[in-house]
Amino acid sequence: MHQKKLEFETKLKAFFDRHDPSKKDLAHRIASQFVNHQDEVFEHLSDLFHKKEGIEVTETAIFSTSFGSGAEPF
């Protein structure tokens, strides 16, 4: 599980490097909370970052998602 989390965190850091380097420090927290929901996390983040210009992506927006009832973060 630890290796899976580290790989996810690395992918998140790369994503934030491309889209918003100021959010890169969130990678560890996201990886810890959502290690078993990687596809959903990247879909959610992509939706947030691909919206129209001028929309600020906040930490609240990043973490305000649900992956269905009974979803375990790890």
C-alpha positions as CSV (number, residue, x, y, z in Angstrom):
1,M,0.0,0.0,0.0
2,H,2.8,2.4,0.9
3,Q,4.4,2.1,-2.6
4,K,1.0,2.6,-4.2
5,K,0.5,5.8,-2.2
6,L,4.0,7.1,-3.2
7,E,3.4,6.5,-6.9
8,F,0.1,8.3,-6.7
9,E,1.7,11.2,-4.9
10,T,4.3,11.4,-7.6
11,K,1.7,11.5,-10.3
12,L,-0.3,14.2,-8.4
13,K,2.9,16.3,-8.1
14,A,3.4,16.0,-11.9
15,F,-0.2,17.0,-12.5
16,F,0.1,20.1,-10.3
17,D,3.4,21.0,-11.9
18,R,1.6,21.2,-15.2
19,H,-1.6,22.9,-14.0
20,D,-0.9,24.9,-10.8
21,P,2.5,24.5,-9.1
22,S,1.2,26.4,-6.0
23,K,-1.1,23.4,-5.3
24,K,1.7,20.8,-5.4
25,D,2.0,20.7,-1.6
26,L,-1.5,19.1,-1.6
27,A,-0.3,16.0,-3.3
28,H,0.7,14.2,-0.1
29,R,-2.7,14.9,1.6
30,I,-4.7,13.9,-1.5
31,A,-2.6,10.7,-1.9
32,S,-3.1,9.8,1.7
33,Q,-6.9,10.3,1.7
34,F,-7.8,8.9,-1.8
35,V,-5.2,6.2,-2.6
36,N,-7.9,3.8,-3.7
37,H,-9.7,6.3,-5.9
38,Q,-6.9,7.5,-8.2
39,D,-9.0,7.5,-11.4
40,E,-11.8,9.4,-9.8
41,V,-9.3,11.9,-8.3
42,F,-7.7,12.6,-11.6
43,E,-11.1,12.9,-13.3
44,H,-12.2,15.4,-10.6
45,L,-9.0,17.4,-10.8
46,S,-9.1,17.5,-14.6
47,D,-12.6,18.8,-14.5
48,L,-11.6,21.5,-12.0
49,F,-8.5,22.6,-14.0
50,H,-10.1,22.5,-17.5
51,K,-13.0,24.8,-16.7
52,K,-13.2,28.2,-18.4
53,E,-10.5,30.7,-17.8
54,G,-10.9,32.9,-14.8
55,I,-12.1,30.2,-12.4
56,E,-9.8,29.8,-9.4
57,V,-9.3,26.3,-8.2
58,T,-9.3,26.3,-4.4
59,E,-8.3,23.6,-1.9
60,T,-12.0,23.4,-0.9
61,A,-12.9,22.6,-4.5
62,I,-10.2,20.0,-4.7
63,F,-11.3,18.1,-1.6
64,S,-15.1,18.5,-2.0
65,T,-15.9,15.3,-3.8
66,S,-17.7,12.1,-3.0
67,F,-16.9,8.7,-4.5
68,G,-20.1,7.1,-3.5
69,S,-21.5,5.7,-0.4
70,G,-19.2,3.4,1.5
71,A,-16.1,4.7,-0.3
72,E,-13.1,4.2,1.8
73,P,-10.2,6.7,1.5
74,F,-7.6,4.0,2.0
